[in-house]
Amino acid sequence: MIVLELQLSQVINMDILRKNKNQWMLYEKEVPHSRFCDPACGVSPAEKLNPEHLPLLRHAFTCPKGGLQTREKLQSGRNRGGREERGMRLEEFREVLRSVIGPDVEDAWVERFFNEVDICGTGQMKWQQLCSYLLLEYTERERASIPRAALLDSQPQIRHCSHNKREPTVRVVAVSHPPPLRYISVSKGGQITVWNSSLHILKTVGLAEDPTEEVANTRRFRGWTTDAVYMGNVHKVAISTDCRDLHFVNVSTGSVFEDVHLFGFRSVPTALCYWHDVQCPERPPLLLLGDEKGGIHLMWFLNPSKGLFKNPTKKEKGPQRIFFPDLGEHSNMVSYRYIPNIHQEPVNRVMFEPSTNVIMSSSESDNTSVVFMSVSLKQEPYIWKLKQGAKCFDYNTSLQLMVTGGCDRMVRLWTRFVTARPVATLLGHRTAVLDVAIYQAVGQIFSYSRDAELRVWDISFHHCLKTVSLQFPCMQPGRIPEHSNFPFLLLSPPLPEQTQPHLVVGCKDYMALLNLAVRERGRGGWLADEGKEPGLSGPALSCALYNPTLRQVVTGHADSSVSLWDVETGKRRLRICNAHGEDELTCMTLDSSHRRLITGACNGTIKVWSLLNGLNLHKLEPVTNSEVTAVTCLHDNRLLAVGWSQQITQYDIAGAKDLYVKADMSWKSRGVHKSDILAVGQCSSLGVVATASHDGEVIIWRLETQGPLLHLRKETHTGVALPVDSLLFLQHRAGNRKFRNRGVLVSSQAGCLCFWSTTGQTHSYGQFYAPEQQGERVLSLSSDQPKNTILVSGDTTGWLQIWDISHFALDIQHEPVCERPPLLQCWKAHNRALVSVEVLEVADRLFVLAASADGSAGLWTNDGDHVGSFGQEVMWDISDPATYQRETQSNPGEDTAGRTESDEVGSSKVQNKTPELTSSSQTSQEECCSEVSSTSTAENDHHQPKQPMYLCEDFCQTVASCHQGRCLFDHIDHNNHR
């Protein structure tokens, strides 16, 4: 492993980068990504290598040709310097591996190994490349071995308990009957508040006092509550108070009322616990009360189906009142027992372990901090002694694990039968630990301290996985907020249907709800069989593309995940979760070798991934922490990125050897665009790049000079800027001498598709309105690039159109063309906006990839037959049309004016040559024919004459109000840009 240590020194030190620019800190703050691979791919090549193989491989790469030396010769001769690194081709690499590992090495495995290292596709592998690959692979595996925190939210939902009258919430309990799930909070002053599952208040009631103490006909509770517990089998909440009494509140119906008041205890109950046997309801349930004198009260309810206590002989007004010394009169309903002096301080926690009949309790006593004792008292108790005692503890039976916290700010882990020393001591809290909870589902521990700091710990590694400072509104600088003794409510599996695990944290009169992961996450591993029925959707898609070299479809999702799908079957091959942490993935593209994927996110970060194994190869320097809207890769693997920075940023990923790649700001783009750049496209045959911004301007840049060449704009008389959503170069036309001066660039602006020429005197070659309905937009364009005979557009209603452009925008036009080209096919591909469409050729047939904001991506034939949705349960064979999911086509003559988003997905309409326009699309077609202007850098002062304008004022305002392209996925947002 010496070689790997040497390679580590070649990676740019993150501390140095942090000093140079704070934008690099965006990567440090990210939630780590995780990758899941197809089990059919087998183990990684790195797993078959061991440390003994590395010196032999290094020798094979650095020694002159002539075969490998034996291990003995290598150790005696030690090859000191003077050797040049040489490249090795696949055939030679195969022979080397057979000599190093063994003759049984499979050819397919060797080829996979070679391709993963030679990620640029040069056909040669060098020793430095192999070391970089192994370093990344081993680092990824080491990082993946550490799990991620179960918290799904960086900051929780916070609600104010407005009826608490600024008093802290003592306890929050979850009530599942009657459904749906509700919460009940009890304030220190006796206020009972009922919340729904979203933490919205449903109702509130107050505890009643002794009826003899009525003031103005109002029986107001005058004490302090100490604890509360939900009694699930009888649907009551028991509340203890410092008035030495116990209130039983009925929550079995929509109304909440107190039905029993047990008063006159000899000491104040300070902690409650309730247990009932779900599997065997006949067993008497048990209520445990810890008190201020360190004792435990036990109350078994013998016939809970008929009530907790004997019914009163006289019907009383209000709750039934029972004097505690008279409890013996209810012996046929309740059995009572008291165990005194267990602790030397008040009991602050009590639990019950039914399988062993053990009572577990804690206090802040040094000598009896935590005590485990049998109900029968026939066995010696287990006693844990902690300096300053324990303020809280939790115990998990299946793990045989106890966790304690207290004033010494330490969280300790203990085994069930060892009281002398803890298994681990977790340090990090700066104030007293108020509560702890074991979340067994993911093997983690939550701890919460007085300064409102929540920490998540891994049970196996004893690492702090996450620290969250909860920002409660009641917190003031320099002051510690007031808390109750029981801040936590952890809801973990098993749970009622449609209920996710979560954690509720209380601080004074506020409550915070944090959602939790159902299972362990962050380690990566193998893809599970997670097929779904067609029509079921996942996280919203933000982009998608087709990789013709690997014959895979890549989808990028708003939850920052990336998936690779086999286009021939629809099977998922690789998934990367949290590719950009918790920030939305916004765009992606392929490098020139089609083996690397470049992704951009809304926080300004850009990453380079290997499509062969999911490794993160590079992290590119963010220019700002604002959104990257588009990326494109030039033929020499120079990457261009655009976005809200309003500039073009270049990165050289061709020869990048380090993980971190610095930005190149050599493009003369500062101040050229006056608004956020939304789209970018490049054409190598013309040597130009096109960018388009939110204010409707399209700028052509020369690759050679990296400066602007031409400004194009579709202007309006109203002065309302219309954002350009998409750009597409028609590469076949651009490469043809006959057509390169015609309409080679297509822009999408407010649903109008404009064809532009980047050379000559005339730049506008026609335009037409594409969507099926008025007021919609086209977010994505594609064409069959080898021929450019068709143009595919996808609009914001989920409709997909295929146009015949073989003769469109080829003739010089002195006026903008309003006539549509022939519409070959049109169908509703998805229920929501199409964010990506792409024409692809597989098995000598044309197909159309459509990805939508509804979370699904589907494959269609160019005739409108639905091949299937990626992720569906039944795989398809792209070479066998019998396996396609064909959709019933609608009547070709059906009028499209009445079609809405609720129409059947997949219904198609075959149109012949130039179709007749419906009334709504005809109106939009006329609106599309507004003024188009273009200026070169030498003609900026040339004033273009105004032309007639038919664009609807309201339509302009609606379109211009959308700040981001992705805002259109659901609806048109009426917020002004910037």
N, C-alpha and C positions, 0 to 999 in steps of 0.2 A: 504493500500500500504506500511505499515511499513515493512512487511515481504520482499517485493521486495527491499526496501532500505537496509535491512540487508544483503540480498544476493549480492547486489552490492559490498559490502566490501570484498566478497570472490573472486571476479574476480581480476586477476593479474593486477596491475596498469601499464598502458602502459608507464608511465614516468620511472618506475623502469627498465622495459625491455629495454627502449631506452638507458639507461645508461650502461646496461650490454653489449648490442650488437647492432650495427647500422643496422644489417640486418632486425630487426623488423620494421625499418622505411619504408620498402617496402610496408607494409600493409597500413601505414598511407597515402602514396602517391597515392594509388589506387583510381580509379573512383569507387564509391559505386555500388554494384550490385543491381539488382532489380529482383523480382520473379513474375511470372504470373501463376495463378492457373486455373484449369478447373472449370468453374461455377458449374458443376454437383457435385462437392465435397461439396458445401455449405460453410457456414461461418466457420471460424476457431473456435475451441473449446474455445480459449482464449476470443473470443468476447462475449460468453454467460456468462462469469463470471464477477461479479462486486466486488468492494471492500468489500461489506458486506459478500460475500461468503468465502473470504480467511481465516478469523479467524475460521470459522466453519470447513473448510477443514483442517486447521492446527490442530485443536483439535481432529478431527477424526483420523489423522495420529499419534498423540502423546499420546492420552489417551488409557488406557487399553480397551480391547474389552468389549463390553457391551452396545453399541449403542451410538448415538450422544446425547449430552446434548442440552438443549434448549438454545436459545440466552440469556435469562435472567440468567440462571444458569452459563453460560459461563462468562457473564460480572460480576457476583457477585463473582464467584470463581476463576477467572483469572489464574488458572493452572500455578503455579510458578515452573519452573525447575523440575529437577529430573525425567523427562520422557525420555525414550529412543525412538528413531525413529524406527518405525516398517514398514515392507513392507505390501503392500495391493494388493491382486489379483483382477482380473477383476470383478468377481462376487461381491466381497465386495465393490469395487470401484463404481459399478453400484448402489448399495443400498445407498452408501454415497451421490452420486450425486442426487439421487431422494429425499433424505431427505433435502439436502441443496438447490437445485434449484427448484425441484418440481417433482411430479410423472409422468409428461408427457415427461420426457427425453427419447429420442429414443435409442434403444439398439445399432443401427449401429453407432450413434454419440458417445456414450460412448466407444464403442470398438475402434473407430478411435482416440478418446482422449487418451485412455490408451496406444495404440500402439505408438502414437507420443511422449508420455512421456517416455515409456519404450523402448527407441530407441535401446538398446542392445538386446532386446528380452529375458530377464530373466524371464518374467512371473510375475514379481512383480514391484510395483511402490512405491517409497519412497517420503517422503515430500520434501527432498532436490532436488530430480529429478524433482518434479512438480514445485518447485520454479525456478529452472534453466530453465525449459522449458518456464514458463510464462515470466521470465526475457528476454529471447531471443526473444520471440514472441512480447512482448511489445516494446522492443528496436528496433526490426526490423520495426515495424509499425511506430514508431516515426521517425526513420531515413528515411523511405520511404515517409513520409509526406512532406519531403523537396525535391523539384525537382532538377534535374541535369541541369547543364548548357547546352545550345543548341549547343555549340561549339563541333564539332566532331573531331577536330584536336588539339593536344597539341601544335604543331608548324605548321604554315601555309606554303603554297607554296609562295615563295618570288621571284619576278622577278625584273630585273634591267631595268629601262627606259633609255636605252643607248643613245637615241637620244635627251634626255633632256639637254645635255651639263652641267650636274651637277646642274641644276636648279630644284626646287621642282615641283611636279605635283600639279596643282591647283585644278583640279577636274577630276574624272573618271565617265563616264556615260555608261549605258548599252544600246545597240542598238539591238533590236530584229528583225528588218526588214531591208533588206531581211534576212530570216533565213540562217544559224544558229546564235545563240547569239554571239554578238561581244561586245568588250569594246572599248571606245575611251577615251584616256587620253589627257589632255591639259596641257602643261607645262607653267611655269611662263613666259618663253620667247616666247611663241606662237607656240611651236612645237606640232602638232597633230599626235598622234600615234594610230593606229588601231591594236587591239589584238583579237586573237580568244578566245574561251571559256576556253582554257587551259593556257591563258596568254602567248602566243607566238606572237611575233610581225608579223603582216601581211604587213603593209606599214606605211609610215610616210610622212607628208607634213607640210609645214610651213605657217603661216598666212602672207598675203601680205600687204604691206604698201601702202601709197599714190603713184600712178603711176608717179607723178612728181618727186619723190625722188628715182630715179633709180641710182644705183651704179654698174657699170660694168654689166649693163643689168640684175641686180638682185634686185628685189623689196623685201628687207628684212624688216621684222617687227622689230621695234625698241623700242616698249613699253613693258609693263607687263600686262599679262592677270589677271583678277580679279575673274571671275567665268565662268561657262558653264552650259548649260541645254539642255537636249534632248527634241525635239518637235516631239512627237511620231506620230501624225496624218499627218504631212507634211514631216517627215523623214529628219529633219535638226537638227543641233546642233548650238545653239546660244552661242557666246563667247563674253564676255564683257572685255574691257581693260581700262587701266588708260589713254589712249588717248581720252577718252570720246566718245567711239564708240562701235558699236555692229556688229559682223561678223556672218553671217548666212552661215553655211557650209552644203552642200548637202551630205547626206550619204545614199541616197535611192538606190544606185547601188554599185557595187563593188568598183568603183572609188570614191574618196573623193575630193571635190572641193568647193571653196567658190563661192557662186552665188550672194549674196547681202552684201553690206557694208553700214551700217547706221552710219553716223559720225556727229559730231558737237553737241553732248549733252551739256547742260549747266553745268553738273557736272558729276563726274566719277561714272558709275554704279559699285556697289560693290557686289551685290547679285542678283541672278536670280531665277525665278520660272515659270513653265509653266503648264497650265491646259487645258485639252480638254475633252469633254464629250464622253466617249466611247459608251454609250448607245444611245445617241442622237447626231450624228455627225453634225447635222444642226446648233447646238448652236455654236456661235462664240467662238473659243478658246481664252485664255487670257495669255499674257506674262506680268509678273510683274518684275520690276527692282527697287531694293533698291539702293540708291545712297549715296555718301559721306557726303551729307548735311542732311541726316536723312529723306529724302522724298521717296515717292514710285511713280514710273511711271507705268501706266496701258495701255496696247496696246491690243485691241480686233481686231482680224483678221476676217473680215466680209465674205470673200469668199476664204477660204484657199484652196479649190480644184483647183482654178484657179491661185493661187499664193498669196504671202503675201503682195506684193505691186504691183502698176501699172507697166505694162511692159514699158521699156524705148522706146522713139520714135526713137532713134538712137541705132544701135547695137554697144555696147561698147566692147572693148577688156578687158577681165577679168570680175570680178564681177560687177554687177550693183551698182553704187555708188549713195546714197541718202543723201542729206544734211538735217540734222534733222529739221532746221527751215522750210524746204520746205515740211514737212510731210503732211501739209494740202492739197497738190496737190493729195494725195493718199487717200482722205477721203472716196471714194467709196470702198476701200479695207481695210482700217485700221481706227479704232477709237481710239483716244489717250486722256489720262487724266493724270494729275499730282496732287498728294496730298503732299504738302510740310510740313516740320517741324514736322513730326511724332515723330522723335527722336532727341536728342541733340548731338548724335554722329553718325558716319557712320553706316548704316544698314549692319549687318553681316549675317542675315538670313531673308528669306521671304518665307511664305507659303500661300496657299489659300484653304479655306474650302467652297466648292461650295454649299453645302446644305443650308448654312445660309448666303452665300455671305460675308464671313468675311476674311479680310486680317490679317495675323499674321506675325509680324516682331520683330526683336530683335536688340539690340545694347549694347555697353559697357557703356551706360549712367546709372547713379545711379537712376535717376528719371523716365526714360522711358526704362527700361531694356527689357521688353517684352510688346508689345501692340497688343491687338485684337480689330480691328475696322471694322465696316460695310462699304462696298463699297459705300453705299448711304450716309454715314455720318449722318444718322438720329438718331442714337442711341449713347449713351455715350460709349466711348471705355473702355475696361478693361485694366488696366495698372498695371503691376507688377514692383515693385521697389526693386532692389537688390544692395547691396553694391558692387561696382566694376562692376556692370552690368552683362550681360550674353554674353558669347562668342558663345553659341550655344543653340538650343532648338529643340525639336521634339514634335509633337502633334498627337494623335490618336483619331479620331472622335468617333468610336464605344466605346472606353473606357472612353471618355471624360477626357483624361489624358494628361498633358503636363509635359515634363521633361526638365530641364535646367542645364547647366554647365557653369563654368566660371573660372576666375582667383583665386577665393577663394577656389578652389579644391573640392568643394562640388557638388554633384548631387542631385537636388531637384525634388520632385514629387508634382504636383499641380493639383487640380481639375479645371474644366473649368470656374467656376464662382466665385471662392474664390481666391482673390489676397493677402489677409492679411498674411496668413501663409501657408506653404507647408504641404502636407499630410505626407511627410517623407523627411528627409535629410540623404543622404547616404554618409558616410565618408570612406575614405581609400586612395584616390588618394593623391600623394605627390607633384604633380605639377598641373599647370592649365589644366582644362578639355577643350579639343579642339572640341570634337564632342560627340553627344549622338544620340541614335536611339532606337525606341520602336519596338520590335519584337513580334507582337501580337499573332502569331501562337502558341507560347509556354509561353506567358505571362512573357517575360523577357526584360531587358533593357541592351543595350551595351553602355559603356562609354569609352572614350579614352583620355589619358592625354599626355602632351608634352614630357614626358620621355618614350614614346612608350609603355605604360602599358595599356592593354585592360582589362576591368572588365565586368563581367556579373552579373546582379542583378535580383532577383526575384521580380516581381511587388507586389505580394500578401504579402509575408513575409518580404520584404525589406532587404533580406539577400544577401550578395555577394556570388554567387555560384562558381565563378571561377575567377582567376587572371592570365593573361598571359602576360609575358614580351616579346614582339615581338623582335626577334633578327635580326634587320636590319643590313646589312653589313656596312652601312654608320655611324653607331653609334660608338662613341669613348668614352672611360672612362673619366668621369668628365665633359663631354660636352653634352648639350641638342641638339638633332638633329633639323634641320630646317623642318618646316611643313607649309602647306598651311592652309587656313581657313576652308577647307572642306575635311578632311581626309577620311570620310566614304562614301561607296556606299553599301547600304543594298538592296539585292534582296530577297523579301519575297513573299509568295503566294498571289494571283494567278500568276503563271509563265508559260512560254511556255512549251510545251511537252518536256520531257526528260531533264528538267532543274531543278537542285536542288537548294534550297535556300542557299545563301552564303553571306559573308560579305567581301568587299574589303577595305583594309586600306592602305593609302598612307603615306609615310614618305620620305621626300626629293625626290630623283629620284628612289625610290623603291616602289613596290606595293606588298601587301600580300593578299592572298586569303584564307579564312577560310570557310569550309563547315559547314552548320547548319542542325540541326535536323528539320524534317518536322513537327513533332508534339511533344507534351510534353513527356518527357521520365524520367525514374528514379524513378517513384512513385510505379511501380509495379501495380498489380490489377488482373483482370480476363483475361484469354486467349480470344482473338478475333477469329472469324471464319476466319482463314487464310489458308484455303485449297488451294492447287494448283494442276495444271494438272500434270500428270506423265511426267517426263522428265525435268520439271523446277527445278532448283537447287538453293540452298541458299548459305550461307558462306561455305567455304571449311571445310570438316570434318577432324579432326585430330585423332579421336579414337571413338570407339563404343563398347558396351558390352550388354549382356543379363542378366537380373535379374530373375532367375527362381522362386524365392520366391514371388515377386510381379508381376511376369509375365509381365515385362516391358522391353523395349529396351531403353538404355541410349546412347545418342549421344553427343559427345563433338566437338565443332567447333573452327576454327582458330580465330574467332572474340570473343573468350572467353565466349561463351554462351553454356549452357547445356540444353538439352531437354529430357523429359521422354515421351515415347510413349507406348500405350497399344498394346501389340503384337497381341492380338486377333482381333483388329479392325484397327490398324494403327492410332488411334486418339491420339493427343498430350494431356498429362495430366498435365504437369508442364514445365515451361521454366524459366531458370535463366539467365539473361543477365549480362554481365560484371562480370562473376564469379571471374576472376582475374584482374579486372579493364580493361585496354586496352591491356593487354599482352596475347599472344596466349596460349590457353590451349593445352598442349602437351600429357598428359596421364591421365588415371584414372583407378580405380579398386574399388571393393566392399569390405566391411568389412565381417567378418565371419557370421554375422546375416543377411546380404543382405539388411539391412535397412539404411545403411550409404554409401555414395559415397565419395571417396577420389580422388581429382583432383590435378594435378601438372601443372605448367606453365613454360614458357621460362624464366621468371625472378627469378626462384628459390623458389617461394612461393608454399605452399601446403595447401589445405583446406579440411575440412571434412564437408559434407552436409547431412542433413536428406532427404532421398528419399520420406518421407511421406508428408512433407510440404515445403521443400526447404529452411529450416533454415540453416544458417552457424553455425555449432556446435563448430568447433575448427579451429584455425589458427596455423599451425605448424611452428616452428622456421626455417627460411631458413639458410642453411649452407653457401651458396654463393648466389650471385645474377645471377648465370648462370643457364642454362636450367635443369629442371628435366625431364629426358627422360622416366622413368618407375617407377611404384610403385607396390608393392604387399603386401597383408595382410596375416599374418600367422594365424593359427587357434585360437590363444589366443589373437587376435586383436593387436598384435605387427605389426607395419607398417614398411616396408623397402622401402627406396627411393634411387634411383641412378640417375646419370646424369653426367654433365660436371665437377662436383667436383671430379670425379674419385674415390669416396669413397662410402661405404654403410652407410647410416644414418638410425637410428632406432628411432621410436616414439611409446610411449605407449598410445594408445587411448582407452584401455579397461576401465580403471578406471579414465580417465581424467575428472575432474570436472570444470576446468577453460577453458576460451575461448582460451587462448594461451598455447600451449604445447611445452616444450623445447625439443631440439634434444638430442639424446643419441648416442654418438660417440664411444661406447664400441666395435664395430666390428673392428677386426684387419685388416683393409682394406687400411690403408694409405700406399701409395707407391706400392701396389700390382698390380693394373692395371696401365699401363703406358699410357693409352689413355682414352678418354671419354667413359663412360659406356653407351651403347645404349639399353640394354635389361636385364630383370631379370625374373626369374621363380623360383618357390619353389615347393618342393615335401615333404609333411609331413610324408608319409609312409617310405621314405628313410632318413628323417631327414636332408635334404640338400637344399641349395639354389644355383642356377646357375646365373652367371652374364656374359655378353658378351660385348666386347668393340670395338671401332672403328678400332683397329689394328688387329682384327680377333681372339683375345684370348678369350676362354671360361674358366671360373674359377668356380669350384665346391667348395662350402663352407659348413662346418658342422654347423648345427644350435646349437648344444650343446656347441661347443667351440668358435663359431663365428670367426673361422679362416679358411684359405684356405686349401682344401683337395687335389685338383687335378687341373692340368692345361691342357687344351685341345687346340689344334691349328691345323688349316688346312694351311700348309705352302706352299710357292711357290718358285720356283727356282729364279724368278726375284727379290724376296725380297719385292714385292709390297704387302702392307697390304690390306686385303679385309675385310671391315666392316661386322660384324654380325648384321643382321637387326632384327631377332626375335628368341625367344627361346620358346620351348613347352615341358613340361613334359607329358609323356603318363602315366597318373595316374593309370589306370587299370593295366598296365604292372608292374608298380612300386610296386603295392600292392599285386601282385601275386608272390608267392615264386618261381614259375617255370620260370617266365619271368623277374624278377626284376634285374637279372644280364645281361640282353640282352640290346637291343637298346631302352632305356626309355627316352632319351632326344633328341629332334630334334632341330637343329640350321639351320638358313637360312643365307647363305653367298654367295653373288653374284649370287643369283638364284639357288644355289646348296643346297639341303636339306641333311644335314649330321645327321646320327643316331649314338648316343653315349651311351656307358654304363658307369656308374659312379663307378662300382665295378669291381673286378677281374683284370686279367692281360691284357685282350684285351678291348680296349675302342671304337674303330671304328667298327661299325656294318653295314656300307653301306652308300651310298650317290647317289644322282641322280639330274639331272638338271630339274627343274619343269616348268619354264615359257614357253609360246607358242613360243616366239620369242627369238632370240639370243641377249645377252647383256642386259637382263632385270633382275629385282630383285624381290624377294618375301618379302613383308613387314609384312605379318601376316600369322599365322598358327593356326589351330584349329583341334580338333578331338572329336569324340563321347566318352567322358571320361568314361562312364560306361563300355564300351567294347573295345575301341581303335581298331576298325575294319577299320575305314576310317580316312584319313588325308585330310584336306581342305587347299589349298594354294591360296593366292591371289597375283597377280603380278602387276608390275608397268604399264602395258598396260590396266588394267581393266579386265583381264581374270581370271576366277575362275576355279580351278581344284579340283576334288574329286578323291583321290587315295585309292585303296584297299591295306591296310597295315596289314591285318590280319595275313599274313605269312611273312611279310617283316622285315628284321633286327632281326630275332629271332635265326638264326644260327651263330655260330662263324665263322668269316671270317678273313683269314690271309691277304687278299688284299682288298682294297676298292671296293665295288660293284658298277658297272656302270649301271647295268640293272635297268630300271625303274620298279616300281610295276605296277600292272594293273590300267589303268586310267578308272574310271567308268563314269565320266561325266566331261565335259569341256564346258564352255560358257563364252561369253563376258558379264559380269554383269554391267559394267560401262564404260564410255568413258575415264576415267583417272584412276590413280593408286588406287588400293584397299588398304586402310590404316588399315582396320580391317575386319576379317572374323571370324565367330563363328558358331559352330554347336549347335543347341538347339532343345529340344524335347518339343513339345506342342501337346496336344490331341493325345498322343501316336503315333505321327509322327515326323520324323526328318525334320528340316528346316535349312537353312543356312542364316545367317545375313551377308550382305556385305555392307560396308561403304566406300565411295570413296572421293578422293580429289576434285571431281567435285561438292561436296556439297550435294549429295543425299545418302540416305541409303535405301536399299531395302531388302525384304524378299523373299526367294526362297525355293521351295521344294528341297529335295535331288535328285529329278529326273530332275531338271532344269526348272520347271515351275515357272514363276514369280508371286508371291502372290500380290505384290504391293510395292509402294514406300511410306515411312513414310512422311506424310504431304500432300498426294494427296487428291483431293476433295472427291472422292468416297471411303467410308470405305469398308473394307472386313470383312468377317466372316471366321476366320481361320479354323473352323470346317466344312465349306461348300466350297468345291473346285470350285463350280460354280461361286463364287464371286472373284476368282483369276483373275489376268490379265495375262492369258497365252500368251506366245510368240511362234511364229512359229519357229520350230526347223529346222535347216539346214540339208542337206543331211549327214547322218552318215559317208559316205565315202568321204566327201569333204576334200580336202587337206588344212591343216592349214597354210602352209608356206606362202601363200599370204595374210593372214588376217592382217589387220592393225587396228589402233585405230578408223578409220572411219567406220568399219564394224558395222552392226546392233547390238545394244545392246540387249542381250537376246538370240541371236542365239546360239544354243547348239549343242554339238556333243556327241553322245553316243558311247563309245568305249568298246570293249570287252576285254578279257584278255590282255596280254601284247601287246600293239599296236605297229605298225611300226612307227618309228620316221621320221619326216620330215627332210629335209637336214639341215635346220638351227638349229633345236633342237638337231639333231644328233651331229652336230659340238659342240654345247654347252655341250652335254652330255659327249663327249670325253674330253672337257676342264675341266669338273667338276672333273674328276678322277685324281686329283693331290695329292700330298703327304699330309697325315694326321698324326699328331703327338700328343702324350699325355704324360704328366709327372706328377707324384704325387709330393708332397712336398719333399719326400725322394729321388726322382729320377731326380731332376733338373739338375744334372750334366751328366746324361746319354745322350749320343749322338745317335740320331736316324739316320740310314742310309738313304741316299738320294734315292728317287725313281723317275722313269721317269715322266716328267712334260710335259703336252700338252696344258697348258693354254695360250691363245692368249695374247701377250704383250699389245696390244692396249686395249683389253677388261679389263685387270687388271688395267691399268692406268685410264680408264674411271670410273670403279667402285670405285677405291680408292680415286678418287678426290672429292667424295661427303662427305662433312663434317657432315651433319645431315641427318637422315633418312627421315625427311619430305621434304628435298630438292628434293627428287626423285618423288614427287607427280606430278610435271609438266614435268621435263626433268632431264637429268643427268648434274649436275653442274660441270664445269671443274675448280674449285678452290681447291687448295691444302688444306688439313686438317690442321688447325691451321696455 
